[in-house]
Amino acid sequence: MSAVGHRKLLLFVTEDWYFVSHRLPLAVAAQAAGYEVVIVTRVRACANIIRNAGLRLIPFENVRSSLNPFTELWTLIRLVLLYRRERPDLVHHVALKPVLYGSIAARLAGGPPAINALAGMGWLFTPGTGLAESLKLLVRLIIARLLGSGIALVQNPDDARLLVQLGVPESHIRRVAGSGVDLQVFRPQQVPDGVPVVVLPARLLWDKGVSEFVSAARMLRRNGIMARFVLAGEPDPLNPASIPPSEVEGWIEEGIVESPGWVENMPKLFAACHIVCLPSYREGLPKALIEAAAAGKPIVTTDVPGCREVVADGHNGLLVAPRDVNALADALRRLIENPDLRQRMGEHGRRRAEQEFGSENVIQQTLALYEEATA
């Protein structure tokens, strides 16, 4: 892509670890294409990684789970002042809160064009009660208004349809397959010997299907199925669906699962396992699953938006209904007991990752959106 005259791109992402995991290669590619790239995010452990990549970092404290109106108003004011000071030519907001606050700040700061990336929006449409339902209704109304301009970026067709239902014009909606996967880093390795290892790679949240995974593991163990079950992730205290550490410790003490916590080296994790499982209730496009596919692992996941975009049932994995422990246990048993099926599905997954999820293709699509938004 040709140089763009050093226009300033501001990427607003809630957490630094999420930016590094999901958007760092994009930011580096944008800089190589000629953009001046500024990262605005809550900084905890990844500042050096971001700066060492040659990117300018602006630490921005915000609390994902906060509902305090005074705290939120102060967050918005600080963001408006930041946008006015930086005067970006283009802003890219990632996830719901940056989309909401960033879009308002962009308008109040002179209206630079915006890419608003949303994923996993199903919670906005699930029934609630009282204050929670009123809050969802308010957020839906605000999103519909804010996304009437700029480009709304989604990861699966279900989320695109939800935006249309909200009243967002189809002409403003684009779909890109997540953040992609590095096909050189995640690649098939020799299958390890020994008892099959089943890994759930995700933050330990109830809506990732962790409880169902544990229940299925318990059921299989009681039925004499030999396998190891690993929770590769840790709770997220800022998320209301976070699983209490005491609950996880209880499962470990019971001998049902292993839990190494946060895993830095995901290629090594996938190389050491036989099956990847994510029984989530809804996703945008789960990065862990496209990494698993690229690593040549068969996948058991749920037939929900986001997950079914990665897995074709019976081809590179198995789809089950969400919250169905029996179906999940049956699918896992089928793969645990059939190494030939695991190998065949893993090979299909690798080919699918090569065709659809390579990071280079995803980055080029996103850079093309930047050009479109600033044309």
Number of C-alpha atoms within 10 A of each C-alpha: 11 7 12 15 10 13 16 19 25 26 25 27 25 23 21 26 20 15 23 17 11 16 19 20 20 21 26 16 16 22 21 14 16 17 22 20 25 20 23 24 23 24 17 11 10 15 18 11 14 19 12 9 12 13 18 16 20 16 15 20 15 19 17 16 11 11 10 9 9 9 13 16 12 12 16 18 15 15 22 22 14 18 22 15 10 14 18 23 18 22 28 22 25 24 16 20 18 25 25 19 20 26 27 17 23 22 15 15 19 13 18 21 22 27 27 27 22 21 22 21 20 15 11 17 12 9 9 14 9 7 9 12 15 12 15 18 15 12 15 17 13 14 19 17 13 20 24 16 16 19 21 25 26 25 24 23 16 17 23 21 15 15 23 16 11 15 16 21 15 13 10 16 22 19 16 20 26 24 25 25 27 18 20 10 13 22 19 20 14 8 16 12 10 8 12 21 19 26 25 26 26 24 20 27 21 17 19 22 25 24 20 22 28 21 18 24 25 19 17 19 16 11 9 8 16 15 20 18 26 24 25 20 18 21 19 15 14 11 15 11 14 17 20 15 13 9 11 21 14 12 17 15 11 10 13 20 23 17 18 11 16 16 16 10 8 18 18 14 14 28 19 18 20 27 24 24 30 23 27 26 22 23 23 23 24 23 23 18 29 33 26 30 34 30 26 32 33 30 35 28 29 28 21 19 23 27 27 20 19 25 26 18 17 13 17 27 28 23 22 21 16 20 18 15 21 16 16 27 21 15 20 25 17 14 23 20 14 10 14 10 18 21 18 16 25 26 20 20 29 25 15 21 26 17 10 15 26 21 20 17 17 19 22 15 14 21 17 12 17 21 12 11 17 14 7
